[in-house]
Amino acid sequence: MTFDPIEIAPSILSADFSRLGEEIRAVEQGGASVIHVDVMDGQFVPNITIGIPVVASLRKATRLPLDVHLMIDRPERYVQEFVRAGADRVLVHQEATPHLDRALSMIREAGAQAGAVINPSTPVVTLSDVLDKVDTVLVMSVNPGFGGQKFIPIAFSKIRQLAEWRARYNADYRIAVDGGVDLDNIAQLAQAGANTFVAGTSVFHMPDAGAATRELKRAASKALSQRV
């Protein structure tokens, strides 16, 4: 499984579920790299969304990798089931389990890429002992639970710290950012070191989701080329 230098990961949380197949085809044509799937349990976050059967249905609807973000308590209970359902990458929150190392190992043993997620109030240093087990670190730039929230700028310093560590230790994990990502900030986020951008409202609430995806990718790719 290969991934683009710049990934735009449209979040179906903001899509119109009555025409989800059409929405996914539009972002595929716009150059989306992965489909981001937010799973919420009403406990870890104050919202309930989708579960394992929907992930299995999505797997049949797209050839793009599925980026499954588990916003649930004790995610290690379900990671293997989500991988069996078709998740290519499973992201779990540092705050949701006392056994983050175990959860990440379980994801990899199940055959998927593993990602660790931190909320806006969680310091990056809490992940320092598991960075050798992650393929992705996802920085939340909103408090998780709902789409359409305002971007929290503390994400920039976290991304820069992760990028510094990535370079210092010659690591290859992706740095993802989720929440309030749009054309106003995506270039700056790419220059800070992010290379995966979860975008919901700025894609699916636009008149043309495919064109919106394409514009985001173009802006981030241009910023990355200037950075390197």
N, C-alpha and C positions, 0 to 999 in steps of 0.2 A: 504494500500500500504506500503510495507516494502522495506528498502534499505540496502545494504551491508555496513559493517563498512568501507570498502574501495570501492569506486566506480571508475571504469574506464568508462569514458563517451566518446566513439569515436565520433569525430565530422565529420559529413558527408560532411562538406565543402570541405574536402580533398579527398572524395571518388570519384570513377569513376561512374558518374550518368548513364552511359550507361549499367551498371551492378550493380545498387544500391541494388537490392534485394539480389544478391549473396554476395555483400560486407557486408550487414547487417547480413546475416546468418553466415558469417565467424566470425564476432566479437561476435555474440551471443555464438557461440561454444567456443570462446576464453575466455568467462567469463565476457563480458561487462555487466555492471549493468544498464546502461541507454544509450539511443541514444541522442546525443547532436545535436540540429538543430539550425543553425545560420540564423537568418532572418535579412536582411539588406535592407535599403530603398534608398541608394544613397544620403541621406541627412545627417543623423546623422553620418554615416560612408561613405567613398568614394567607395562604392561598392553596387551592387544590387544582391540579391541572390534569395531566394524562399519565398513563402507566404503561405497563409492559405490552398489552395488546395493541396499543396505538403504535408503539415502536415497531412491533412486528408488521403492522400494516404499512408503515412508512418504508420499511425495508423493501417491500414489494413495489413501492411507488417511485423509487429513485435509485439510481446507481451511485449517487454521491455518498461519501462516508457520512455516517450518522454520529453526531457529536452530542452525546447524551449527558446532560447536566443534572445530577441528582441533588436536588435541594430537599433532602429527606433525612430524618434522624436515623442514625446507625445504618448508613448505606451499605455496609458490608453484608447485610442480610440479603441484599437483592442484586448485587453487582453481577453475579454469574447469570442470573435470569435475564438481565438486560442484555448481556453479551449474547446469550443464546437467541434472544429476540432479534438481534441484528445490529446492536451498537458496535461501532468501530472504535470509538473513543469514549471512555466513561470518566466523568469528572465528579469528584467528591469533595465536600467541604471539610476543611481543617476543623471547623467548629462543630461539625455534626457527629464526630466520632472520637472516642479516646484512643482508637486503634487505627490511626491514619496509615501507618506503615503497613499494617496487615491488609487494610482495604486496597491500597495501591498494589500490593503483591498479588492479591486475589484477582484484580482486574487483569494484570499481565498474564497470570497463570491461566486465565480463561481465554486468552488469545486476543485481547483488545489493548489499545493504547490507554495509558493511565494518566489522569490529570488531577491536580490538587487545586482547590479553589480557596481564596481568602476574601472575606467580607471587608467593607471599607474600614472598619475599626480594628481589623486584625493585622498585626505587624508582619512584614515579610519574613522576619527572622524565625517565625514559628515553623517555617517550612525548611529551614536550613539542613535538618537531618534527614530529609526525604528527597532532596533534589536529585539524588542518584537513581531514584525510582520513578521519576515522572517524565512523561513525554511532553506534557503541557502544564504550565502554571497559569491559571485563570484569575485575573485581578478583577474583582467586582467594583465597578465604578458607580453603582447605585446599591442601596440596600435591597437584597433579593426578595422577590415575591410578586412584583407587578411590573408590567411593561410601561413605557412612556415616562419614566422618571428622569429627573434632571441629573446630569453628569456631576460626580463629586471629584474635584480636582486632585485630591490626595492620591488618586490612582497614578498620576504622573511620576511621583517620587518612587512609588513601589515598582513601577515598570523600569525606571532607570536603575534601581538597585538590583533587580533581577537580571537586567541586561549586563550590568557590571560583573555580577557573579558568573553569568554564562560565559562571558569573555575570559574572565580570570581563570576559571577552571576548565576551559575548553569544553563546556557542556553543549548539548544540542537541543535542550528543551525549547518548545515554543512558548512565547509569552502572549497570552490572550487577554483581551479586555472586553468586559460585558457591562453595558448600561449607559444609555445616553450617547452612544457612538453615532456620529453623523459627519456630514461634510465640513462642519465647522471645526472639528477637533481631530479627525482621523489622521491628517498629515502630521500633526504634532505628536500624536500617539505613536505613529510609525517611527518618527525621528527619535522618540524616547527609547524605542527598542521593541515595541509590540509588533507581532507579525500575524496574529489572528484576531479578527475583529467581529465580535458578535453584534449584529444589528437587527433590530426588530422593527420599531416604529419608522426608522429612517429608510426602511426598505418596503415593508408591506403596507404602510399608510401613504405611500406615494402613488401618484396616478399610474406609474409604470414600474412595477417591482423589478423587472429585468434591467431597465435603464438605471434605476437607482443603485442596484448592485454593481453595475458596470462603472458608474461614476465613483462610487466608494473605492472600488478596487484600483481604478486609475489614479485617484488622489493618493492612496496609500503607497502604491508602487512607485509613483514619482517621488514621494518623500523618502522612501527607502533608497532609491538610486542616488539621491542627494546625500543621504547619510553615509553610505558606503563609498 
